[in-house]
Amino acid sequence: MRREISAPRLALLLNGPALLCLALVLAYPVLYAGFLSFHEVSIRQLRTGELPFAGLANYARLLHDGVFWLALGHSAIFVAASVVLEVVLGLAVALVIDEERVAISRVTRFLLLVPWAVPPIVNGLLWSFIFNAQFGYLNRVLHTVGLISAPVNWLGDGRTALAAVIVAYVWRTTPFNILLYHAALQGIPRELHEAAEVDGASAWRRWWAITLPLLRPVIAVSLILRTTFAFMVFDEILAITQGGPGNDTWVAAWYTYRMAFQPPFDVGLGAASAYVLALIVGMAALLYVRLVYRRVEY
Amino acid sequence: MRRLSRRTRLALVIANLAAIGFLIGPLVPVVVGSLQSERTMQRDVFALLPREVTLENFRLILSGGRDKGPIFDQVTYLPASVGRFPSAFRNSTVVALAVTGLALAIASLSAYAIVRLPTRLTRTLFTGSVVARMVPLVVLIVPMYVLFRRYELLNTLTGVVCAEVGFLVPYAVLILAPYFAALPAELEEAARIDGCTRVGAFWRIVLPLSTPGLAACAVVLFIISWHELLIPLVLASRPEVTTLPVILSGLVSDYFVFFTLMMAICLLGMIPTVVLVLLLQRFVVRGLVAGAVKG
């Protein structure tokens, strides 16, 4: 047999490019964001290249900024509402398409991923059209069925505006959950249900006693994934409300973006808020690792 | 198994129709909106369907604003996004293809090593990939902007590709690792007894056998790259290097662009990924499930 390089050395070699990626595009920027958050960084400093040390000033300003807390509060509402809707709607549709003896369920399964395939920014623009007060389709439909007589300004009121963004976001992201639940449902042996049916268990009882317990792991996974992603919603906010009316739909990621990349171009403050967000998401990520990938050994 | 009762069947058909309405209902306004002129839409603000249908919006956009036709003939202001559409579409295609190819190559090597050559390093790298997948992009984009500015990578397609590849490699590793793990190791051993090197066995046996997994990963990567807004928005905003999501986001603050034209651009912008998902659904489904729950 020919001489070969040893397995550990080959492993290092094959992982070289991936390690480089992780180091250059992930680890280094994350550490550098920490560095930036302790320095004064805005347009002038970026131009000269000298970043004066600022200590904890950025964090102090962040924690004293009412808009930051407002944005965190909106994010909390956004995450809670969207995750609940995604799980409930996802479970409902997954159960509906699981019964393959109904021919039309093939159409549903075929169209399942269409919302997921719509680019997030397009999704935002299309819902901004639906919710538009003057020409929007929601008002047209509601008027046609006789529920309203005059146009409603959905995006002009803080509460309906936040609800509108949640609806738009949930429409795009629910298919991912449907998919996970559908895959998990297919893994449940039919015999379990048949045996329970022979024993006289009602459909409702079988759902509670068999299906739901077996779906629990995948529901936990989707809860964590969807929580972190909902926390980072950006495109739909940009397209539908741009944080308005007033500050009523400012969310966490929007705050970071606005502070760093639009006036006042305060990159230091943006880095500090990014770090606080990373901390929050990091806890969810840790939970995910322990829950899903703990028993994976290659 | 027992036959479905008539009542159950009817209930399921209705539930399926409701689900279909949920999945594609919101796209109806896009199609209807893009097929009419601004004047038709303004004439009756409560009408569901337009009185006249026209393809002028698409004609204008696809020609990059040059072919104005009768409707836009008198219009003096056209949003910049219309003129930039053809070049942005090209840029998006180039970026998505480059990102898919590079991330797939890097991640397949890494995933194979993680599965077949487990060392402490590869185990750490795998956990690192899981965590990295969840690092919020908005956390990375702030330092990246400063770094890209310093190394003069701002406003280059290369910069956008680098950033997206780095961001997507960990996810691609998560998708690919289960595929490689599912291949029987005996195949490689047989090849190696016949005189193949480990790399040779990877190239001749593992890669061809895992084509479905590579395809699944590639489609998912292409779609995510096509959708990406924040990276090109912050790192490459110049007109010549802008991608499709960026010119779409440019429509947001433009109060003079009307919804009919906006919906036509949206429809054109989402066609590639929607068609891809419908055609390659099997692969996308497997890729997404593998990347989320399987070890």
Interface residues (C-beta under 8 A of the other chain):
Chain A: M1 R2 E4 A7 P8 L10 A11 L12 L14 N15 P17 A18 L19 C21 L22 L24 V25 L26 Y28 P29 V30 Y32 A33 F35 L36 V41 L46 G49 L89 V93 V96 I97 E99 R101 V102 I104 S105 V107 T108 F110 L111 L112 L113 V114 P115 W116 A117 V118 P119 P120 I121 V122 G124 L125 L126 W127 S128 F129 I130 N132 Q134 F135 Y137 N139 R140 V141 H143 T144 P151 W171 P175 F176 L179 L180 A183 A184 R190 E194 E197 P217 V218 V221 S222 L225 T228 F231 M232 F234 D235 L238 A239 Q242 A253 T256 Y257 A260 F261 V267 G270 A271 A274 Y275 L277 A278 V281 G282 A284 A285 L286 Y288 V289 V292 Y293 R295 V296 E297 Y298
Chain B: M1 R2 L4 R9 L12 V13 A15 N16 L17 A19 I20 F22 L23 I24 P26 L27 V28 P29 V30 V32 G33 M41 Q42 V45 F46 A47 L48 A105 I106 A107 L109 S110 Y112 A113 I114 V115 R116 L117 P118 T119 L121 T122 R123 L125 F126 T127 G128 S129 V130 V131 A132 M134 V135 P136 L137 V138 V139 L140 I141 V142 P143 M144 Y145 V146 L147 R149 R150 C162 A163 V165 G166 F167 V169 P170 V173 A177 A181 G195 T197 R198 V199 I223 W226 H227 L229 L230 V234 L244 P245 L248 S249 L251 V252 S253 F259 M262 M263 C266 G269 M270 T273 V274 L276 V277 L278 Q281 V284 V285 L288 V289 A292 V293 G295
